[in-house]
């Protein structure tokens, strides 16, 4: 949808080229955070990635993301496609939060409908 400028459900060659560049940029970032070059991002690598991206997130939140998006194993990890999805959602919801947090205090007060509106307009 990000690259479908006409909202036709299709992308032209320019949209495809932009999509390819977008994925290549994310892949480069992913490889930077995949310190052990395993092809996936572990819990520690995910925590370091969030910190380097400027997010101050708890280990519990990273564990939640690993449980939700990670490969099911004794040592869960995140693949490139899920990493992109997580980062895009995190960026989008952070932007929405910052629109409401005009004083930059790190807290906002929302009604339930405001919350739903924020989610629907940013995530769906």
N, C-alpha and C positions, 0 to 999 in steps of 0.2 A: 504493500500500500504506500510506503514511503516514496517509492520511485514510479508509481503510476500517476503521472501528472494529470491525465485526462479522466481518472476514476472509472476507467473502462474495464478494469480487471486484467489488464495487459500492460506490459511495458514495451516501449520501443527500444531500438538499439542504443539510444542515448541513456535511457533509463537503465538498461542492462549494464552498460558501461559504468554508470554511477554506482549501481548495486555491487558490481565486481570490485570497484575501488573501495567502497564502504567495507566489504567483507575482508579485503586485503589489509586494510588499516586495522580492523579488529583482530585479525589473525596475527599481525605483527605485535600488537599489544599483548595478546594472549601468550605468544611465545616469550615475550619479555617477562611475564609473570610466571610462566612454567619453568621455574629455575632448574628443575632436574631433567628437563626435556623429555618428560614422560608422555607428552601428548594430551595431558589433562592437568587440571589445577586441583591440588590437594587443599585441605583445610588451611594449613599454614600459608600456602601460596595465595589463597583467596583472601585471608586476613591481611597479608602484606599488600596485595593488590588494592584492596579497599583503602588502606591507610595511604598508599602512594597516590591514589586518586582523590584523596582529600576527605574521605568518609570516615567518621569516627563511629564505627559499628561494633557492637559487642560480639564476643566469641559465640554467644548463644544464637545471635542472629545469623552468623555465618553457618553455624551448625544447622539451623532451620533451612537455610538455602541449600545446603548440601543434601539434607534429607529430602527436600522437595525436588531439586533439579539434578542431583548427582546420580552417578551409577550406583546401583545397589551392590554393595560389597562390604567386606570388613573394613576397608579403607576407602570410603566414598570420595569421588573426585568429580570435577565439572569438565565437560567437553566444550569445545569451541562454540557450538551452536547455543548451548545453555548459558555459557559465559556472556555471549552477546545479548541474549534475552534478559538475563539478570541485570546487566549493566544498563541496557536501554530502559528497563522498567525502573531501576533505581534512579537514573538520571531524570526520567519523566516525573516520577513521584516527588523527587527532591525539588524540581522546578516548581511543581504545583504547591508544595509546602512553603517554599520561599515566597511565592506570590502572596500567601496568607500571613507569613511571618515577617511583616514589614519592619518590625523593630529588630529583627535578627537575634531574637532571644532564645530560639530553639524550641519554643512551645507555641501552639496555636489552639484556639478553641473553635470547634466545628460542630454544627448540627449534623445529625445522621444524614440528612439529605445533602448537605454540602459535601460531606465525605463521599457519598455515592456519586455525586456529580463530578467530583475531582477524579474518582476512579474511572468512571465511564468515559469521560472526555479525554483522559490521558492513556488509558490502558486498552481500550477495546476498539 
